[in-house]
Amino acid sequence: MKLPEGREANFARDYKYMGEPAEEKALELIKKHIDPNAYRRGTKGFDLVSEVIGLVEVKNGLLGRTHFALEVMDNGKPSGISTTMAGYWAILAWEKVFLIKTSVLEGLRKEYQHLERDYRITGNNKLTRIIPVPLEQIEAWSEHIWEIK
């Protein structure tokens, strides 16, 4: 899905792969391309389980058209990359799903930590601490990239 030029994302309005639908889409692709026996297990710290690649966290926090919001805290408590148990993250970004190792995201976290900031998430009004990571970096370091329609 492409946004018109100059328009920021409003997740609730513009992006259909949020929450459970995001997990289902990531699971569908992992089953098709990596492990037909993968399954969902929505719990704190990971969303999917694969015998081939282990635990997978599914995220879709986008900042406009060019950055992924790597969550480090939520309401003053460690969350996201700070608490994940997953070895991989499946990041849904518009027409693509990026499968990237958590250890690589940790490296990107360190590289872009100087950009860390508080962000109010549309819809839930909670203050979340994020690190904006360019999607081009996510793409460059991903082990798998899948197109979605």
DRENTORKOL-3810 file (N, C-alpha, C; in nm, 4 decimals):
REM DRENTORKOL-3810
@n.u->0.0839; n.v->-0.1174; n.w->0.0000; ca.u->0.0000; ca.v->0.0000; ca.w->0.0000; c.u->0.0884; c.v->0.1237; c.w->0.0000
@n.u->0.0692; n.v->0.2110; n.w->-0.0930; ca.u->0.1480; ca.v->0.3335; ca.w->-0.0992; c.u->0.0628; c.v->0.4497; c.w->-0.0494
@n.u->0.1257; n.v->0.5335; n.w->0.0325; ca.u->0.0585; ca.v->0.6541; ca.w->0.0796; c.u->0.0844; c.v->0.7670; c.w->-0.0184
@n.u->-0.0114; n.v->0.8557; n.w->-0.0340; ca.u->0.0136; ca.v->0.9743; ca.w->-0.1172; c.u->0.1307; c.v->1.0528; c.w->-0.0610
@n.u->0.2053; n.v->1.1194; n.w->-0.1464; ca.u->0.3202; ca.v->1.1993; ca.w->-0.1045; c.u->0.2792; c.v->1.2979; c.w->0.0036
@n.u->0.3690; n.v->1.3157; n.w->0.1021; ca.u->0.3479; ca.v->1.4159; ca.w->0.2052; c.u->0.2475; c.v->1.3786; c.w->0.3123
@n.u->0.1983; n.v->1.2567; n.w->0.3125; ca.u->0.0973; ca.v->1.2181; ca.w->0.4103; c.u->0.1559; c.v->1.1174; c.w->0.5082
@n.u->0.1436; n.v->1.1433; n.w->0.6351; ca.u->0.1927; ca.v->1.0522; ca.w->0.7368; c.u->0.0930; c.v->0.9387; c.w->0.7566
@n.u->0.1435; n.v->0.8285; n.w->0.8076; ca.u->0.0585; ca.v->0.7113; ca.w->0.8299; c.u->-0.0322; c.v->0.7313; c.w->0.9504
@n.u->-0.1549; n.v->0.6907; n.w->0.9388; ca.u->-0.2454; ca.v->0.6750; ca.w->1.0506; c.u->-0.2773; c.v->0.5261; c.w->1.0485
@n.u->-0.2166; n.v->0.4500; n.w->1.1387; ca.u->-0.2239; ca.v->0.3044; ca.w->1.1310; c.u->-0.3671; c.v->0.2525; c.w->1.1244
@n.u->-0.4546; n.v->0.3059; n.w->1.2081; ca.u->-0.5917; ca.v->0.2567; ca.w->1.2127; c.u->-0.6628; c.v->0.2781; c.w->1.0796
@n.u->-0.6295; n.v->0.3858; n.w->1.0093; ca.u->-0.6977; ca.v->0.4172; ca.w->0.8853; c.u->-0.6296; c.v->0.3553; c.w->0.7639
@n.u->-0.4969; n.v->0.3516; n.w->0.7619; ca.u->-0.4241; ca.v->0.3217; ca.w->0.6391; c.u->-0.3668; c.v->0.1810; c.w->0.6278
@n.u->-0.3545; n.v->0.1091; n.w->0.7344; ca.u->-0.2796; ca.v->-0.0159; ca.w->0.7265; c.u->-0.3618; c.v->-0.1310; c.w->0.7810
@n.u->-0.3858; n.v->-0.2301; n.w->0.6974; ca.u->-0.4744; ca.v->-0.3382; ca.w->0.7390; c.u->-0.4043; c.v->-0.4469; c.w->0.8204
@n.u->-0.2715; n.v->-0.4500; n.w->0.8174; ca.u->-0.1991; ca.v->-0.5545; ca.w->0.8894; c.u->-0.1496; c.v->-0.5037; c.w->1.0243
@n.u->-0.2406; n.v->-0.5019; n.w->1.1217; ca.u->-0.2079; ca.v->-0.4631; ca.w->1.2578; c.u->-0.2521; c.v->-0.5746; c.w->1.3510
@n.u->-0.1820; n.v->-0.5921; n.w->1.4610; ca.u->-0.2225; ca.v->-0.6897; ca.w->1.5607; c.u->-0.2361; c.v->-0.8289; c.w->1.5045
@n.u->-0.3500; n.v->-0.8901; n.w->1.5282; ca.u->-0.3746; ca.v->-1.0283; ca.w->1.4859; c.u->-0.3602; c.v->-1.0486; c.w->1.3347
@n.u->-0.4140; n.v->-0.9602; n.w->1.2492; ca.u->-0.3935; ca.v->-0.9788; ca.w->1.1048; c.u->-0.2445; c.v->-0.9766; c.w->1.0650
@n.u->-0.1632; n.v->-0.8965; n.w->1.1341; ca.u->-0.0189; ca.v->-0.8940; ca.w->1.1066; c.u->0.0437; c.v->-1.0278; c.w->1.1421
@n.u->0.0064; n.v->-1.0812; n.w->1.2564; ca.u->0.0590; ca.v->-1.2109; ca.w->1.2979; c.u->0.0175; c.v->-1.3204; c.w->1.2008
@n.u->-0.1077; n.v->-1.3165; n.w->1.1558; ca.u->-0.1560; ca.v->-1.4169; ca.w->1.0611; c.u->-0.0814; c.v->-1.4080; c.w->0.9274
@n.u->-0.0559; n.v->-1.2868; n.w->0.8794; ca.u->0.0158; ca.v->-1.2687; ca.w->0.7529; c.u->0.1595; c.v->-1.3190; c.w->0.7659
@n.u->0.2271; n.v->-1.2832; n.w->0.8747; ca.u->0.3645; ca.v->-1.3298; ca.w->0.8970; c.u->0.3685; c.v->-1.4817; c.w->0.9081
@n.u->0.2732; n.v->-1.5392; n.w->0.9800; ca.u->0.2670; ca.v->-1.6842; ca.w->0.9942; c.u->0.2467; c.v->-1.7510; c.w->0.8588
@n.u->0.1567; n.v->-1.6983; n.w->0.7796; ca.u->0.1303; ca.v->-1.7522; ca.w->0.6451; c.u->0.2595; c.v->-1.7577; c.w->0.5623
@n.u->0.3372; n.v->-1.6509; n.w->0.5660; ca.u->0.4600; ca.v->-1.6445; ca.w->0.4868; c.u->0.5696; c.v->-1.7351; c.w->0.5420
@n.u->0.5821; n.v->-1.7428; n.w->0.6739; ca.u->0.6810; ca.v->-1.8322; ca.w->0.7338; c.u->0.6457; c.v->-1.9772; c.w->0.7039
@n.u->0.5164; n.v->-2.0115; n.w->0.7111; ca.u->0.4738; ca.v->-2.1475; ca.w->0.6772; c.u->0.5033; c.v->-2.1808; c.w->0.5311
@n.u->0.4809; n.v->-2.0856; n.w->0.4439; ca.u->0.5002; ca.v->-2.1080; ca.w->0.3005; c.u->0.6486; c.v->-2.1198; c.w->0.2638
@n.u->0.7339; n.v->-2.0374; n.w->0.3244; ca.u->0.8728; ca.v->-2.0277; ca.w->0.2799; c.u->0.9766; c.v->-2.0940; c.w->0.3709
@n.u->0.9416; n.v->-2.1190; n.w->0.4982; ca.u->1.0442; ca.v->-2.1682; ca.w->0.5914; c.u->1.0017; c.v->-2.2936; c.w->0.6666
@n.u->0.8849; n.v->-2.2904; n.w->0.7286; ca.u->0.8454; ca.v->-2.3985; ca.w->0.8186; c.u->0.6941; c.v->-2.4191; c.w->0.8141
@n.u->0.6483; n.v->-2.5225; n.w->0.7440; ca.u->0.5035; ca.v->-2.5448; ca.w->0.7342; c.u->0.4370; c.v->-2.5781; c.w->0.8678
@n.u->0.5167; n.v->-2.6088; n.w->0.9683; ca.u->0.4616; ca.v->-2.6421; ca.w->1.0996; c.u->0.4650; c.v->-2.5255; c.w->1.1988
@n.u->0.5023; n.v->-2.4067; n.w->1.1541; ca.u->0.5045; ca.v->-2.2902; ca.w->1.2429; c.u->0.3626; c.v->-2.2620; c.w->1.2929
@n.u->0.3529; n.v->-2.1994; n.w->1.4095; ca.u->0.2206; ca.v->-2.1701; ca.w->1.4658; c.u->0.2252; c.v->-2.0424; c.w->1.5502
@n.u->0.1049; n.v->-1.9889; n.w->1.5757; ca.u->0.0901; ca.v->-1.8685; ca.w->1.6583; c.u->0.0847; c.v->-1.9074; c.w->1.8043
@n.u->0.1489; n.v->-1.8238; n.w->1.8831; ca.u->0.1366; ca.v->-1.8383; ca.w->2.0278; c.u->0.1562; c.v->-1.7006; c.w->2.0872
@n.u->0.0524; n.v->-1.6209; n.w->2.0772; ca.u->0.0602; ca.v->-1.4825; ca.w->2.1228; c.u->0.0846; c.v->-1.4741; c.w->2.2722
@n.u->0.2024; n.v->-1.4361; n.w->2.3081; ca.u->0.2385; ca.v->-1.4196; ca.w->2.4482; c.u->0.3380; c.v->-1.3056; c.w->2.4583
@n.u->0.3612; n.v->-1.2556; n.w->2.5759; ca.u->0.4559; ca.v->-1.1451; ca.w->2.5924; c.u->0.5961; c.v->-1.1951; c.w->2.5564
@n.u->0.6605; n.v->-1.1251; n.w->2.4659; ca.u->0.7971; ca.v->-1.1602; ca.w->2.4290; c.u->0.8128; c.v->-1.2265; c.w->2.2935
@n.u->0.7049; n.v->-1.2831; n.w->2.2386; ca.u->0.7073; ca.v->-1.3406; ca.w->2.1043; c.u->0.5650; c.v->-1.3714; c.w->2.0589
@n.u->0.5492; n.v->-1.3910; n.w->1.9262; ca.u->0.4159; ca.v->-1.4142; ca.w->1.8702; c.u->0.4024; c.v->-1.5480; c.w->1.7973
@n.u->0.5130; n.v->-1.5926; n.w->1.7335; ca.u->0.5095; ca.v->-1.7138; ca.w->1.6516; c.u->0.6190; c.v->-1.8100; c.w->1.6961
@n.u->0.5965; n.v->-1.9387; n.w->1.6684; ca.u->0.6946; ca.v->-2.0410; ca.w->1.7005; c.u->0.7218; c.v->-2.1232; c.w->1.5751
@n.u->0.8499; n.v->-2.1437; n.w->1.5468; ca.u->0.8922; ca.v->-2.2253; ca.w->1.4334; c.u->0.9994; c.v->-2.3218; c.w->1.4814
@n.u->0.9893; n.v->-2.4475; n.w->1.4403; ca.u->1.0931; ca.v->-2.5445; ca.w->1.4744; c.u->1.2223; c.v->-2.5136; c.w->1.3991
@n.u->1.2134; n.v->-2.4403; n.w->1.2882; ca.u->1.3293; ca.v->-2.4105; ca.w->1.2049; c.u->1.4030; c.v->-2.2856; c.w->1.2530
@n.u->1.3309; n.v->-2.1775; n.w->1.2792; ca.u->1.3968; ca.v->-2.0514; ca.w->1.3156; c.u->1.3702; c.v->-2.0080; c.w->1.4596
@n.u->1.2891; n.v->-2.0799; n.w->1.5332; ca.u->1.2635; ca.v->-2.0475; ca.w->1.6737; c.u->1.1496; c.v->-1.9482; c.w->1.6928
@n.u->1.1630; n.v->-1.8616; n.w->1.7917; ca.u->1.0584; ca.v->-1.7670; ca.w->1.8275; c.u->1.0662; c.v->-1.6428; c.w->1.7392
@n.u->0.9471; n.v->-1.5908; n.w->1.7030; ca.u->0.9387; ca.v->-1.4749; ca.w->1.6144; c.u->0.8456; c.v->-1.3711; c.w->1.6752
@n.u->0.8927; n.v->-1.2480; n.w->1.6813; ca.u->0.8122; ca.v->-1.1325; ca.w->1.7234; c.u->0.7589; c.v->-1.0664; c.w->1.5967
@n.u->0.6321; n.v->-1.0290; n.w->1.5939; ca.u->0.5721; ca.v->-0.9644; ca.w->1.4773; c.u->0.5433; c.v->-0.8189; c.w->1.5115
@n.u->0.5949; n.v->-0.7281; n.w->1.4277; ca.u->0.5768; ca.v->-0.5851; ca.w->1.4524; c.u->0.5427; c.v->-0.5124; c.w->1.3229
@n.u->0.4752; n.v->-0.3982; n.w->1.3375; ca.u->0.4432; ca.v->-0.3154; ca.w->1.2209; c.u->0.4438; c.v->-0.1663; c.w->1.2546
@n.u->0.5225; n.v->-0.1259; n.w->1.3519; ca.u->0.5267; ca.v->0.0147; ca.w->1.3931; c.u->0.6023; c.v->0.1006; c.w->1.2937
@n.u->0.5300; n.v->0.1684; n.w->1.2085; ca.u->0.5927; ca.v->0.2512; ca.w->1.1066; c.u->0.5829; c.v->0.3983; c.w->1.1429
@n.u->0.6872; n.v->0.4711; n.w->1.1085; ca.u->0.6871; ca.v->0.6170; ca.w->1.1227; c.u->0.6851; c.v->0.6732; c.w->0.9817
@n.u->0.5695; n.v->0.7162; n.w->0.9389; ca.u->0.5573; ca.v->0.7665; ca.w->0.8024; c.u->0.5899; c.v->0.6589; c.w->0.7012
@n.u->0.6618; n.v->0.6974; n.w->0.5971; ca.u->0.6901; ca.v->0.6057; ca.w->0.4875; c.u->0.8296; c.v->0.5457; c.w->0.4918
@n.u->0.9160; n.v->0.5950; n.w->0.5801; ca.u->1.0572; ca.v->0.5618; ca.w->0.5672; c.u->1.1234; c.v->0.4989; c.w->0.6894
@n.u->1.0557; n.v->0.4941; n.w->0.8029; ca.u->1.1200; ca.v->0.4452; ca.w->0.9249; c.u->1.0341; c.v->0.3443; c.w->1.0006
@n.u->1.1019; n.v->0.2533; n.w->1.0664; ca.u->1.0393; ca.v->0.1578; ca.w->1.1579; c.u->1.0615; c.v->0.2089; c.w->1.2994
@n.u->0.9580; n.v->0.2080; n.w->1.3804; ca.u->0.9663; ca.v->0.2516; ca.w->1.5194; c.u->1.0063; c.v->0.1330; c.w->1.6061
@n.u->1.1339; n.v->0.1228; n.w->1.6372; ca.u->1.1840; ca.v->0.0148; ca.w->1.7215; c.u->1.1532; c.v->0.0507; c.w->1.8669
@n.u->1.0567; n.v->-0.0177; n.w->1.9236; ca.u->1.0086; ca.v->0.0123; ca.w->2.0580; c.u->1.1075; c.v->-0.0385; c.w->2.1626
@n.u->1.1391; n.v->0.0496; n.w->2.2600; ca.u->1.2288; ca.v->0.0109; ca.w->2.3689; c.u->1.1616; c.v->0.0214; c.w->2.5057
@n.u->1.0600; n.v->0.1093; n.w->2.5185; ca.u->0.9855; ca.v->0.1239; ca.w->2.6441; c.u->0.8409; c.v->0.1602; c.w->2.6137
@n.u->0.7515; n.v->0.1186; n.w->2.7026; ca.u->0.6108; ca.v->0.1535; ca.w->2.6905; c.u->0.5605; c.v->0.1945; c.w->2.8283
@n.u->0.5096; n.v->0.3157; n.w->2.8377; ca.u->0.4614; ca.v->0.3689; ca.w->2.9657; c.u->0.5668; c.v->0.3565; c.w->3.0764
@n.u->0.6930; n.v->0.3845; n.w->3.0429; ca.u->0.8005; ca.v->0.3834; ca.w->3.1411; c.u->0.8562; c.v->0.2470; c.w->3.1758
@n.u->0.8097; n.v->0.1423; n.w->3.1086; ca.u->0.8580; ca.v->0.0069; ca.w->3.1366; c.u->0.9265; c.v->-0.0495; c.w->3.0124
@n.u->1.0347; n.v->-0.1265; n.w->3.0312; ca.u->1.1002; ca.v->-0.1885; ca.w->2.9159; c.u->1.0004; c.v->-0.2729; c.w->2.8364
@n.u->1.0117; n.v->-0.2649; n.w->2.7041; ca.u->0.9233; ca.v->-0.3411; ca.w->2.6160; c.u->0.9916; c.v->-0.3573; c.w->2.4808
@n.u->0.9235; n.v->-0.4222; n.w->2.3888; ca.u->0.9752; ca.v->-0.4383; ca.w->2.2537; c.u->1.1094; c.v->-0.5068; c.w->2.2505
@n.u->1.2071; n.v->-0.4424; n.w->2.1870; ca.u->1.3411; ca.v->-0.5003; ca.w->2.1720; c.u->1.4072; c.v->-0.5229; c.w->2.3088
@n.u->1.3670; n.v->-0.4477; n.w->2.4101; ca.u->1.4265; ca.v->-0.4600; ca.w->2.5441; c.u->1.3842; c.v->-0.5866; c.w->2.6167
@n.u->1.2702; n.v->-0.6431; n.w->2.5784; ca.u->1.2169; ca.v->-0.7580; ca.w->2.6518; c.u->1.1887; c.v->-0.8799; c.w->2.5647
@n.u->1.2115; n.v->-0.8695; n.w->2.4356; ca.u->1.1760; ca.v->-0.9799; ca.w->2.3473; c.u->1.2505; c.v->-1.1084; c.w->2.3825
@n.u->1.1848; n.v->-1.2203; n.w->2.3631; ca.u->1.2459; ca.v->-1.3518; ca.w->2.3787; c.u->1.2737; c.v->-1.4132; c.w->2.2419
@n.u->1.2304; n.v->-1.3437; n.w->2.1377; ca.u->1.2388; ca.v->-1.3975; ca.w->2.0012; c.u->1.3783; c.v->-1.3814; c.w->1.9426
@n.u->1.4161; n.v->-1.4773; n.w->1.8603; ca.u->1.5422; ca.v->-1.4718; ca.w->1.7875; c.u->1.5288; c.v->-1.3986; c.w->1.6555
@n.u->1.4041; n.v->-1.3830; n.w->1.6083; ca.u->1.3751; ca.v->-1.3124; ca.w->1.4832; c.u->1.2574; c.v->-1.2199; c.w->1.5029
@n.u->1.2538; n.v->-1.1160; n.w->1.4204; ca.u->1.1382; ca.v->-1.0280; ca.w->1.4112; c.u->1.0874; c.v->-1.0309; c.w->1.2683
@n.u->0.9564; n.v->-1.0385; n.w->1.2540; ca.u->0.8909; ca.v->-1.0210; ca.w->1.1239; c.u->0.8313; c.v->-0.8808; c.w->1.1268
@n.u->0.8843; n.v->-0.7934; n.w->1.0423; ca.u->0.8411; ca.v->-0.6535; ca.w->1.0396; c.u->0.7589; c.v->-0.6302; c.w->0.9143
@n.u->0.6327; n.v->-0.5938; n.w->0.9318; ca.u->0.5441; ca.v->-0.5656; ca.w->0.8201; c.u->0.5508; c.v->-0.4174; c.w->0.7898
@n.u->0.5881; n.v->-0.3850; n.w->0.6663; ca.u->0.6029; ca.v->-0.2455; ca.w->0.6254; c.u->0.5448; c.v->-0.2289; c.w->0.4864
@n.u->0.4245; n.v->-0.1761; n.w->0.4812; ca.u->0.3510; ca.v->-0.1526; ca.w->0.3575; c.u->0.3393; c.v->-0.2782; c.w->0.2739
@n.u->0.4123; n.v->-0.2926; n.w->0.1651; ca.u->0.3942; ca.v->-0.4088; ca.w->0.0778; c.u->0.4925; c.v->-0.5207; c.w->0.1047
@n.u->0.5669; n.v->-0.5137; n.w->0.2154; ca.u->0.6712; ca.v->-0.6129; ca.w->0.2401; c.u->0.6697; c.v->-0.6624; c.w->0.3836
@n.u->0.7217; n.v->-0.7840; n.w->0.3987; ca.u->0.7499; ca.v->-0.8392; ca.w->0.5310; c.u->0.8986; c.v->-0.8700; c.w->0.5333
@n.u->0.9664; n.v->-0.8154; n.w->0.6348; ca.u->1.1101; ca.v->-0.8364; ca.w->0.6514; c.u->1.1313; c.v->-0.9317; c.w->0.7688
@n.u->1.2067; n.v->-1.0382; n.w->0.7467; ca.u->1.2428; ca.v->-1.1284; ca.w->0.8554; c.u->1.3886; c.v->-1.0993; c.w->0.8903
@n.u->1.4104; n.v->-1.0525; n.w->1.0119; ca.u->1.5422; ca.v->-1.0041; ca.w->1.0528; c.u->1.5769; c.v->-1.0603; c.w->1.1902
@n.u->1.7023; n.v->-1.0959; n.w->1.2095; ca.u->1.7463; ca.v->-1.1478; ca.w->1.3388; c.u->1.7391; c.v->-1.0387; c.w->1.4453
@n.u->1.6993; n.v->-1.0766; n.w->1.5644; ca.u->1.6934; ca.v->-0.9834; ca.w->1.6765; c.u->1.8321; c.v->-0.9258; c.w->1.7051
@n.u->1.9358; n.v->-1.0078; n.w->1.6913; ca.u->2.0718; ca.v->-0.9587; ca.w->1.7164; c.u->2.1094; c.v->-0.8465; c.w->1.6199
@n.u->2.0605; n.v->-0.8528; n.w->1.4965; ca.u->2.0849; ca.v->-0.7460; ca.w->1.3997; c.u->2.0091; c.v->-0.6201; c.w->1.4419
@n.u->1.8843; n.v->-0.6370; n.w->1.4870; ca.u->1.8074; ca.v->-0.5215; ca.w->1.5362; c.u->1.8762; c.v->-0.4569; c.w->1.6561
@n.u->1.9379; n.v->-0.5383; n.w->1.7415; ca.u->2.0125; ca.v->-0.4826; ca.w->1.8556; c.u->2.1268; c.v->-0.3951; c.w->1.8055
@n.u->2.1934; n.v->-0.4381; n.w->1.6987; ca.u->2.2995; ca.v->-0.3568; ca.w->1.6397; c.u->2.2459; c.v->-0.2264; c.w->1.5834
@n.u->2.1306; n.v->-0.2340; n.w->1.5155; ca.u->2.0686; ca.v->-0.1130; ca.w->1.4617; c.u->2.0204; c.v->-0.0219; c.w->1.5744
@n.u->1.9768; n.v->-0.0822; n.w->1.6835; ca.u->1.9367; ca.v->-0.0036; ca.w->1.8012; c.u->2.0542; c.v->0.0813; c.w->1.8490
@n.u->2.1706; n.v->0.0198; n.w->1.8594; ca.u->2.2895; ca.v->0.0932; ca.w->1.9048; c.u->2.3295; c.v->0.2011; c.w->1.8046
@n.u->2.3210; n.v->0.1680; n.w->1.6759; ca.u->2.3608; ca.v->0.2634; ca.w->1.5722; c.u->2.2729; c.v->0.3879; c.w->1.5707
@n.u->2.1432; n.v->0.3700; n.w->1.5969; ca.u->2.0484; ca.v->0.4818; ca.w->1.5879; c.u->1.9990; c.v->0.5300; c.w->1.7245
@n.u->2.0615; n.v->0.4849; n.w->1.8312; ca.u->2.0161; ca.v->0.5207; ca.w->1.9657; c.u->2.0155; c.v->0.6719; c.w->1.9896
@n.u->2.1011; n.v->0.7441; n.w->1.9216; ca.u->2.1050; ca.v->0.8905; ca.w->1.9380; c.u->1.9742; c.v->0.9566; c.w->1.8918
@n.u->1.8901; n.v->0.8827; n.w->1.8186; ca.u->1.7611; ca.v->0.9352; ca.w->1.7719; c.u->1.6447; c.v->0.8966; c.w->1.8639
@n.u->1.6754; n.v->0.8248; n.w->1.9718; ca.u->1.5708; ca.v->0.7764; ca.w->2.0631; c.u->1.4835; c.v->0.8916; c.w->2.1101
@n.u->1.3513; n.v->0.8658; n.w->2.1142; ca.u->1.2579; ca.v->0.9703; ca.w->2.1563; c.u->1.1276; c.v->0.9085; c.w->2.2037
@n.u->1.0502; n.v->0.9898; n.w->2.2738; ca.u->0.9173; ca.v->0.9484; ca.w->2.3167; c.u->0.8194; c.v->0.9781; c.w->2.2049
@n.u->0.7215; n.v->0.8903; n.w->2.1908; ca.u->0.6258; ca.v->0.9004; ca.w->2.0811; c.u->0.4892; c.v->0.8588; c.w->2.1340
@n.u->0.3882; n.v->0.9366; n.w->2.1025; ca.u->0.2521; ca.v->0.9021; ca.w->2.1431; c.u->0.1870; c.v->0.8236; c.w->2.0299
@n.u->0.1530; n.v->0.6992; n.w->2.0578; ca.u->0.0966; ca.v->0.6101; ca.w->1.9564; c.u->-0.0481; c.v->0.6493; c.w->1.9283
@n.u->-0.0799; n.v->0.6660; n.w->1.8006; ca.u->-0.2159; ca.v->0.7001; ca.w->1.7597; c.u->-0.3116; c.v->0.5903; c.w->1.8040
@n.u->-0.4188; n.v->0.6293; n.w->1.8662; ca.u->-0.5230; ca.v->0.5338; ca.w->1.9016; c.u->-0.5226; c.v->0.4947; c.w->2.0481
@n.u->-0.4044; n.v->0.4782; n.w->2.1109; ca.u->-0.4065; ca.v->0.4368; ca.w->2.2510; c.u->-0.3516; c.v->0.5450; c.w->2.3445
@n.u->-0.2944; n.v->0.6519; n.w->2.2880; ca.u->-0.2489; ca.v->0.7691; ca.w->2.3628; c.u->-0.1429; c.v->0.7370; c.w->2.4685
@n.u->-0.0773; n.v->0.6205; n.w->2.4574; ca.u->0.0290; ca.v->0.5860; ca.w->2.5508; c.u->0.1614; c.v->0.6422; c.w->2.5011
@n.u->0.2466; n.v->0.6776; n.w->2.5961; ca.u->0.3789; ca.v->0.7277; ca.w->2.5623; c.u->0.4739; c.v->0.6090; c.w->2.5465
@n.u->0.5318; n.v->0.5979; n.w->2.4297; ca.u->0.6209; ca.v->0.4875; ca.w->2.3977; c.u->0.7563; c.v->0.5448; c.w->2.3577
@n.u->0.8634; n.v->0.4865; n.w->2.4096; ca.u->0.9978; ca.v->0.5277; ca.w->2.3707; c.u->1.0407; c.v->0.4409; c.w->2.2531
@n.u->1.0804; n.v->0.5086; n.w->2.1456; ca.u->1.1169; ca.v->0.4393; ca.w->2.0222; c.u->1.2510; c.v->0.4894; c.w->1.9699
@n.u->1.3081; n.v->0.4072; n.w->1.8828; ca.u->1.4247; ca.v->0.4473; ca.w->1.8059; c.u->1.3854; c.v->0.4359; c.w->1.6598
@n.u->1.3822; n.v->0.5468; n.w->1.5848; ca.u->1.3480; ca.v->0.5387; ca.w->1.4430; c.u->1.4635; c.v->0.4751; c.w->1.3648
@n.u->1.4348; n.v->0.3637; n.w->1.2996; ca.u->1.5355; ca.v->0.2938; ca.w->1.2190; c.u->1.4901; c.v->0.3015; c.w->1.0731
@n.u->1.5762; n.v->0.3498; n.w->0.9843; ca.u->1.5370; ca.v->0.3588; ca.w->0.8432; c.u->1.4977; c.v->0.2210; c.w->0.7872
@n.u->1.3848; n.v->0.2170; n.w->0.7157; ca.u->1.3410; ca.v->0.0910; ca.w->0.6547; c.u->1.4453; c.v->0.0367; c.w->0.5577
@n.u->1.5234; n.v->0.1245; n.w->0.4961; ca.u->1.6275; ca.v->0.0759; ca.w->0.4044; c.u->1.7318; c.v->-0.0059; c.w->0.4803
@n.u->1.7567; n.v->0.0242; n.w->0.6075; ca.u->1.8479; ca.v->-0.0560; ca.w->0.6884; c.u->1.7845; c.v->-0.1900; c.w->0.7258
@n.u->1.6561; n.v->-0.1860; n.w->0.7600; ca.u->1.5834; ca.v->-0.3107; ca.w->0.7890; c.u->1.5903; c.v->-0.4015; c.w->0.6667
@n.u->1.5639; n.v->-0.3439; n.w->0.5506; ca.u->1.5664; ca.v->-0.4221; ca.w->0.4263; c.u->1.7062; c.v->-0.4772; c.w->0.3984
@n.u->1.8082; n.v->-0.3955; n.w->0.4152; ca.u->1.9453; ca.v->-0.4370; ca.w->0.3845; c.u->1.9924; c.v->-0.5527; c.w->0.4726
@n.u->1.9464; n.v->-0.5585; n.w->0.5966; ca.u->1.9933; ca.v->-0.6594; ca.w->0.6907; c.u->1.8993; c.v->-0.7800; c.w->0.7055
@n.u->1.7858; n.v->-0.7793; n.w->0.6379; ca.u->1.6889; ca.v->-0.8889; ca.w->0.6516; c.u->1.7371; c.v->-1.0160; c.w->0.5832
@n.u->1.7077; n.v->-1.1286; n.w->0.6447; ca.u->1.7409; ca.v->-1.2577; ca.w->0.5851; c.u->1.6401; c.v->-1.2976; c.w->0.4782
@n.u->1.5162; n.v->-1.2557; n.w->0.4968; ca.u->1.4095; ca.v->-1.2848; ca.w->0.4007; c.u->1.3256; c.v->-1.1595; c.w->0.3835
@n.u->1.2820; n.v->-1.1369; n.w->0.2599; ca.u->1.1907; ca.v->-1.0257; ca.w->0.2289; c.u->1.0803; c.v->-1.0834; c.w->0.1418
@n.u->0.9562; n.v->-1.0659; n.w->0.1856; ca.u->0.8433; ca.v->-1.1182; ca.w->0.1107; c.u->0.7493; c.v->-1.0056; c.w->0.0737
@n.u->0.6996; n.v->-1.0106; n.w->-0.0480; ca.u->0.5991; ca.v->-0.9138; ca.w->-0.0944; c.u->0.4622; c.v->-0.9565; c.w->-0.0412
@n.u->0.3827; n.v->-0.8578; n.w->-0.0041; ca.u->0.2433; ca.v->-0.8862; ca.w->0.0334; c.u->0.1538; c.v->-0.7947; c.w->-0.0476
@n.u->0.0350; n.v->-0.8391; n.w->-0.0717; ca.u->-0.0607; ca.v->-0.7613; ca.w->-0.1507; c.u->-0.1696; c.v->-0.7087; c.w->-0.0605
END
